[in-house]
Amino acid sequence: MSPLLYLAQRGTAAILTVTVAVHLGTIVYAVRGGLTAGEILARTQGNAAFLAFYVVFVLAAAIHAPIGLRSILREWTAWRGRSLDAAMVAFSALLTVLGLRAALAVFLA
């Protein structure tokens, strides 16, 4: 793995540690508080802080996951080279588009 990919993987892991913990903590808090899906949506709709948080979450995941998947595929299969790299860039783009679309849907709902 190149030094740049190594640093990107580790850096996004640190970001994901925080964002996943906050995300799960928020879910537990909301569920234990008896909030309905509608009440949760009402609290997050139009909230720029929630949007910014989930944009960071999505971008970190869209960088982190393809790097890890690339490493696994290189180790477990014979897939190497530009086609693997291109597939992981496409996978990253897909995660980015779908994740940002979901975050925007909650924000704009």
C-alpha positions in Angstrom: 0.0 0.0 0.0 1.3 3.4 -0.9 2.1 5.9 1.9 -0.7 8.2 0.8 -3.3 5.4 0.9 -2.0 4.3 4.3 -2.4 7.8 5.7 -5.8 8.2 4.1 -6.9 4.9 5.6 -5.7 5.7 9.1 -6.9 9.3 9.0 -10.4 8.3 7.9 -10.4 5.5 10.5 -9.9 8.2 13.2 -12.7 10.3 11.8 -15.0 7.3 11.5 -14.3 6.3 15.1 -15.8 9.5 16.3 -18.7 9.8 13.7 -19.8 6.2 14.2 -19.8 6.6 18.0 -21.8 9.9 17.8 -24.2 8.4 15.2 -24.9 5.3 17.4 -25.1 7.3 20.5 -27.7 9.6 18.9 -29.7 6.6 17.8 -29.6 5.1 21.3 -30.6 8.4 22.9 -33.5 8.9 20.5 -34.8 5.4 20.8 -34.6 5.3 24.6 -36.2 8.8 24.7 -39.2 7.4 22.9 -38.8 9.6 19.8 -40.6 8.5 16.7 -39.1 8.7 13.2 -41.2 11.8 12.5 -39.9 13.5 15.7 -36.3 12.6 14.8 -36.8 13.9 11.2 -38.3 17.1 12.6 -35.2 17.7 14.7 -32.8 17.0 11.9 -34.6 18.7 9.0 -32.9 21.9 8.1 -30.3 21.5 10.7 -27.0 22.5 9.1 -24.9 21.0 11.9 -26.4 17.6 11.3 -25.8 18.0 7.6 -22.2 19.0 8.1 -21.7 16.0 10.5 -23.1 13.5 8.0 -21.2 15.0 5.1 -18.0 14.4 7.0 -19.2 10.9 7.9 -20.1 10.1 4.3 -16.8 11.4 2.9 -14.7 9.5 5.4 -16.6 6.3 4.7 -16.3 6.8 1.0 -12.5 7.1 1.3 -12.0 4.5 4.0 -14.0 1.6 2.6 -12.6 1.4 -0.9 -9.0 1.5 0.4 -9.7 -1.4 2.7 -11.7 -3.3 0.1 -8.8 -2.8 -2.4 -6.3 -4.3 0.1 -8.6 -7.3 0.7 -9.1 -7.9 -3.0 -5.3 -7.6 -3.7 -4.6 -10.1 -0.9 -7.4 -12.7 -1.7 -7.6 -12.5 -5.4 -5.3 -12.0 -8.4 -6.9 -8.7 -9.3 -4.3 -6.0 -9.6 -3.5 -2.9 -11.5 -5.5 -0.1 -13.0 -8.7 -1.9 -13.3 -8.8 -2.6 -9.6 -8.0 1.0 -8.8 -10.6 2.2 -11.3 -13.2 -0.1 -9.7 -12.4 1.3 -6.2 -12.6 4.9 -7.5 -16.0 4.0 -8.9 -17.1 2.4 -5.6 -15.9 5.5 -3.8 -17.9 7.7 -6.1 -21.0 5.5 -5.6 -20.7 5.7 -1.8 -20.2 9.4 -2.0 -23.3 10.0 -4.2 -25.6 7.7 -2.3 -24.4 8.9 1.1 -24.7 12.6 0.3 -28.1 12.0 -1.3 -29.3 10.4 1.9 -27.9 13.2 4.0 -29.5 15.9 1.8 -32.8 14.0 1.8 -32.9 14.2 5.6 -31.8 17.8 5.6 -34.3 19.0 3.0 -37.2 16.7 4.0 
